[in-house]
Amino acid sequence: LLRDVFGFDAFRPGQEDIVTAVSRGGNVLAIMPTGGGKSLCFQLPALMRDGVTVVISPLIALMRDQVRALREAGVEAGALTSGNTDEETAAVWDALEAGRLKLLYIAPERLAAGSAMGMLRRIGVSLIAVDEAHCVSQWGHDFRPDYLRIGELRRALNVPLAAFTATADAETQAEIIEKLFDGQPPQSFLRGFD
């Protein structure tokens, strides 16, 4: 899959350990530098696992770029964002209902909609990936209140969660663990930092 879908002959440093941990269904916190290949660490396991991987990201442009790249590689992926046209949203729903979608990108604000939880329960979510996980922290520079709903989502779906960020000092890491993992330490990976 690494070669055939993503076009890489080898992992970047640290990626293989993270991909292995995520694909085995463990809770994971990975802190990797920008440009270190975080997205591969949840996209590849999504293809290795049954069901749908829900990717929660605050950045609509980044979600759209990743969905476009995945589709060009032949992977069924879609995003539900405020930037969607009605046609784009309908296509995502159709793919979900048909059981074709492997990765569903949503903004954290979507979790506030009452219909979101019911939909996520129905579609067979097997993994939650949280990009920019530092947004859950009051200590972080980019706090987003809707990120506080992700821990509730993990509990409701009873699925593993993999959280990724490039920015997390000790206080932020502790808050990520408290808010997303109920204080139960996930398997942690720290890559590329002094």
C-alpha positions in Angstrom: 0.0 0.0 0.0 2.8 2.4 0.8 4.2 2.0 -2.7 1.1 1.2 -4.7 -1.2 3.9 -3.3 1.1 6.6 -1.9 4.1 6.1 -4.2 6.8 5.8 -1.5 9.4 3.1 -1.4 10.2 3.6 2.3 8.8 5.2 5.4 10.2 8.5 6.7 11.9 8.2 10.1 9.4 7.3 12.8 6.4 6.7 10.4 6.6 2.9 10.4 6.3 2.6 14.2 3.3 5.0 14.3 1.6 3.3 11.4 2.0 -0.1 13.1 0.6 1.2 16.4 -2.4 2.9 14.7 -3.2 0.0 12.4 -3.2 -2.4 15.4 -6.0 -0.4 16.9 -4.1 1.2 19.8 -4.7 4.8 21.1 -1.8 6.9 19.8 -0.5 10.4 20.4 2.1 11.3 17.7 4.0 14.6 17.8 5.8 15.1 14.6 7.3 18.2 12.9 5.3 20.0 10.1 6.2 18.2 6.9 7.1 15.0 8.8 4.4 12.9 7.1 1.7 12.9 9.8 -1.2 12.3 7.4 0.3 9.1 6.0 0.3 7.8 9.6 -3.5 7.8 9.7 -4.3 7.4 6.0 -2.3 4.2 5.5 -3.8 2.5 8.6 -7.3 3.6 7.3 -6.7 1.4 4.2 -5.4 -1.5 6.3 -8.4 -1.5 8.7 -12.1 -2.4 8.0 -14.6 0.4 8.3 -14.4 4.1 8.0 -11.7 6.3 9.5 -13.0 9.7 10.6 -10.4 12.4 10.4 -11.1 15.5 12.4 -9.3 18.6 11.2 -9.8 22.3 11.7 -8.4 23.3 8.3 -10.8 23.1 5.4 -8.2 23.8 2.8 -6.0 21.0 4.1 -8.9 18.5 4.2 -9.8 19.3 0.6 -6.2 18.9 -0.5 -5.9 15.5 1.3 -9.2 14.3 -0.1 -8.2 15.3 -3.6 -4.8 13.6 -3.3 -6.4 10.4 -1.9 -9.0 10.3 -4.7 -6.3 10.8 -7.3 -4.5 7.8 -5.8 -7.7 5.7 -6.1 -8.9 5.9 -2.4 -12.5 6.6 -1.6 -12.4 9.7 0.6 -14.6 12.6 1.2 -15.1 15.7 3.4 -18.1 17.2 5.1 -17.2 20.9 5.6 -18.9 24.3 5.4 -17.0 24.8 2.1 -18.8 22.0 0.3 -21.2 22.5 -2.5 -24.6 20.6 -2.2 -23.3 18.2 -4.9 -20.1 17.5 -3.0 -22.0 16.8 0.3 -24.5 14.5 -1.6 -21.6 12.5 -3.1 -20.1 12.0 0.3 -23.4 10.8 1.7 -23.9 8.5 -1.2 -20.4 6.9 -0.8 -21.0 6.5 3.0 -24.4 4.9 2.5 -23.0 2.5 -0.1 -20.1 1.6 2.2 -17.5 2.7 -0.3 -15.9 5.5 1.8 -12.6 4.7 3.7 -11.8 8.2 5.0 -14.3 10.8 6.1 -12.8 14.2 6.9 -14.9 16.5 9.1 -14.4 19.8 10.9 -14.7 19.6 14.7 -17.6 22.1 14.5 -19.6 19.3 12.7 -19.6 17.3 16.0 -21.9 19.9 17.5 -24.7 19.0 15.1 -27.1 16.6 16.7 -27.2 14.5 13.5 -23.4 14.0 13.4 -23.3 11.4 16.2 -26.1 9.3 14.8 -24.5 9.4 11.3 -21.1 8.4 12.7 -22.6 5.5 14.7 -24.4 4.2 11.6 -21.5 4.3 9.1 -19.2 1.8 10.8 -16.4 4.0 12.1 -13.4 1.9 13.2 -10.9 4.7 13.9 -10.8 8.4 14.8 -7.8 10.4 13.7 -7.4 13.9 15.1 -5.2 16.3 13.2 -3.9 19.4 14.9 -4.7 17.8 18.3 -3.2 20.7 20.2 -6.4 22.6 19.4 -8.0 20.7 22.4 -5.7 22.5 24.8 -6.4 25.7 26.6 -2.6 26.0 26.8 -2.3 25.8 23.0 -2.1 28.7 20.7 -5.1 27.6 18.6 -7.8 26.4 21.2 -11.0 25.3 19.5 -13.8 24.5 21.9 -15.4 22.0 19.5 -12.3 19.8 20.0 -13.6 19.1 23.5 -16.4 16.9 22.0 -13.9 14.4 20.5 -13.3 12.6 23.7 -17.1 12.1 24.0 -17.2 10.9 20.4 -14.4 8.3 21.1 -16.3 7.0 24.2 -19.6 6.9 22.3 -18.2 5.0 19.3 -15.8 2.9 21.5 -13.1 3.0 18.8 -9.4 3.7 19.0 -8.2 7.3 18.6 -4.9 8.5 17.0 -4.0 12.2 17.7 -1.4 14.1 15.7 0.2 17.5 16.2 3.4 19.4 15.5 3.1 21.6 18.5 2.7 20.2 22.0 4.7 21.3 25.0 4.4 19.3 28.3 1.2 21.1 29.4 -0.4 20.7 26.0 0.5 17.0 25.9 -1.0 16.4 29.3 -4.2 18.2 28.3 -4.5 16.2 25.1 -4.2 13.0 27.1 -6.8 14.2 29.6 -9.3 15.5 27.1 -9.0 13.0 24.3 -8.0 9.8 26.1 -9.7 10.3 29.5 -6.3 10.6 31.2 -5.4 7.0 30.1 -1.9 7.5 28.5 -1.9 6.4 24.8 1.1 5.0 23.1 3.2 8.2 22.5 5.6 9.0 19.8 7.8 12.2 19.8 9.6 12.6 16.5 12.0 15.3 15.3 12.2 17.5 18.3 14.9 18.6 20.7 
